[in-house]
Amino acid sequence: MSESALRCGVAEFVGAFTLTFIGAGSIVVANEIHDPSLIGIALAHGLAIGVMVSAVGHISGGHFNPAITFGFLITRRIKVAMGLLYWLVQFGGAALAALLVKDLLPRASTAAVHIGVPALGHGVDSGAAFGLEAILTFFLVWVVFASAVDKRGSFKSIAGLAIGLTITMDILFAGPLTGAAMNPSRAFGPQLVGNHWDNGWVWYAGPVAGAAVAALLYRLLYLPAKPTPVGPSDSGGLEPRAGEAA
């Protein structure tokens, strides 16, 4: 593994870990320690991503989400080997975060709600949940490509804010309906630690489908056919880095 790939992998691990630790942890705290607050949970997820994208987006691109990485793969904006590395560290970081949430937080247990496993809301079937997760992830990946990939976007200034607010917006709307995971690794960590897999396919197929449509559509409409690599030639990431987008 090259030094550049290692740096990117560590950045993605830390970002994915942060999302699940803070996001799932906020659900534990809301349900077990004080009254639940959808606004607080939404902000915890959005701030975790916004901060980490701003902090290490210039290193790895700030994916922290296998669905986003899939969008980069199918638009040829990241090499296959690097994409596989990103998936490995994203799922690994989320699993470790969920394990620590279970072990460290007061009164946390293996009950699904207690470790932040996304679940279907009352009256929402798996088909509707798939559609909702796909649409929510479409919004997220669309914003990622518009703000962090497109050279005319806002990576230098507010990409982290825009991406974090998109996650907050989606959770405020659909948190009670599907958990609004928009991220297979965010679902996987708590599912694995708690061994809760009911309707689990929803949080993998939905985000991947939404990400694919958003990435391909934005690529078709707005991006050049052959992206120019930015950064070290061995990094595998073709997205512009912070400070170099304009």
N, C-alpha and C positions, 0 to 999 in steps of 0.2 A: 504494500500500500504506500502511495506517495505521501510526502509530508502535507501537500495541499489537500489530498483526499482525507487524511486524518483530521486536519483542522476543520474541514467541512463536516465530517461525521460527528465530531465532538460538539460542534455548534448545533447541529440538528438534534442530537441526543439531549442536550441541555434544554433546547426550546420545547421539544416534545414532552420531556419530563416536567417542565414548568407548567405547561398547559394542563396536563392531567393532575399534577399535584395540587395546583391552585384551584382548578376547575372542580375536580371531584372533591377536593377538600372543602371547598365552599359549600357544596351540597351536604356533606357530612355535618359541618358546623351549623348550617341552616336548619337541618332536620333534627339534630340531636342536642344542640346547645342553646339555640334561641329560635324564635319563630322564623319559618321559611320566608325568604324574600327572593322573588324572581329577579327583581332589579339587581340585588346584590350578586346573585349567581351569574347573571348576564354580564355584569361589569367585571367580575372576577375573571371570567374566561376572556373577555375582550381585552382587558388590561394585560393579562398574562401574554397574549399573543402580540399586542401592540408594543409592549416593552421589549419582548424578545426579538421581534422583527427589527425594531430600531437598533437593538444592541448588536445583533450578529447577522443581520441581513446582508451586510457587505462581505461576510465570510462565506456563507452557504446559500444565500438567496432567501433564507428565512421561510422554508416550507413548513416544517413541523407537522406535516399532514400527508399521509400516503396518497390521498386523492389529488392534492396539489402536485406532488411529484409525478403522479401518473399523467396529469395534464402537461407537464413539462416534457415527459418522455414521448408522448404521442405527437407533440409539436416539434420534436427534435431539438429541444432547448437544454437538454441534459443528456449525457452519455448513459448507456444502459448500465454499465458497471457502477457508475456513481448513483444512478437511481436505485439500484438494488442495495447499495450501501445505505442510502437515505432510508429506505424502507426498514432495513434491519435495525438501525439505531432509533428510528421513530417508534416502532413497536416495542423495542427493548426499553426505551426511556419511559414510555407510557406504562409498561408492566411494572417497572421498578417504582414509579411514582404511586401507582395504585396500591402496591404492597406496603409502601411506607405510610400512605394514608390510613390503611387498615391497622397498621401496627402502632402508629404514633398518636393518632388523634383520639381524644377522650370519647369513650362510648361508641367508637366505630365498631362495626361488626361485619360479617360476611353477607348480611342482608343486602339485597340489590340496591335499595335506595340509600343505604348507609355508606356505600363506597362509590356512588356516582355512576352506576350502570344506567345508560339511557334506556328508556322504556316507553311503551305505547301508552298514550293517555286514554282516558275514558271515551269509548266510542270510536277510537281510531284503529282501523285494521291495518294489517301489514302492508297491503297494497297502497293504501293512502299514505302510510308512513314512508314507504319507498319514494312516492312522488314528492312528498314534502322535503325529505332529506335531499333528493336530487335538485329540487328547485333552490333550496337554501344554499347548497354547495355551489350551484351555478352562480348565485350572487357573489359568494366568497371568491371563487376562482376568477370570475369576471373582474372583480376589483383588484385581485392580485395581478392579473395580466395588465390591467389598465394603469395601475399605479406603480408596480414594481418591475414589470417586464418591458412595457412600451417605453422607448427612449424619450418620448414626450411626456411621460408620466411624472409622478411626484415622489419617486424613491428618495431623492435628495432631501426632501423636506417632510412630507406627511404620509408616506406609504404605510408606516407602522400604525399611525392613527386611523387611516382609512380602513385598513384590514381589521384592526381590533374593533372598530365601531361596527363593521359589517357583522362580525360574530356577535357582538352585543345586540344588534338589531334583530338578527335571526333568532337568538335565544329568547328575547323579549316576546317575540311572536309565537314561536313554536316550541319553546322549552316544555310547556305542559302537554304538548301533543306528541312529540317524538324524542324529547331530550335535546333536540337540535344539536346533535354531535357534529355533523358535517365533516367527520374525520374518523376513518377506520381505527387509527391507533388510540384515539380518545375513548372509543367504545371498547377496544380490545383489552386494554389494561385492566379496568374494573371487571369486565366479563371474565377474564382469566383468573384474577385473584379471588373473585367471589364465586366462580363456576356458575355464572348465570348467562345462559345462551339463548333464552327465549326470543324468537324472531330475530336472532342475531344477524341474519343475512341483510336485513334492512340497512344497517349502519355500515355495510361494506359496499353493497351493490348501489344503493342510492347515491352516496357521495362520489363514487367512481363514475357513475353515469352523468351526474351533474357536472363534474369536473371536466369530463371528456367533451361534452357539448360546449361548455363555456370556453375551454382552451382552443378547441378547433374553430369555433365561430369567431373568436377574437383574432386568432391567427389568420383566418381567411379574410377578414374584413380590414384589419388594421396593421398587421405586422408584415415585414418583408419576408419573401419566400426563403431566403438564406440568411439567418441571423448571423451577425458578426460576433465572434466570441469576445468576451470581456474578461480580463484577469488572466491568471496563469494558464498556459495551454493544457496543463494536466488536471485542471480543476474539474472538468466535465460540466461545469455550469456555464450556460451561455447567456444567462440573464444579466442585465446591467447591474453594476454594483452601486451602492449608495455613493453619491458624490460624483458618479460618472454616467448618470442616466441622460442628462441633457446634452 
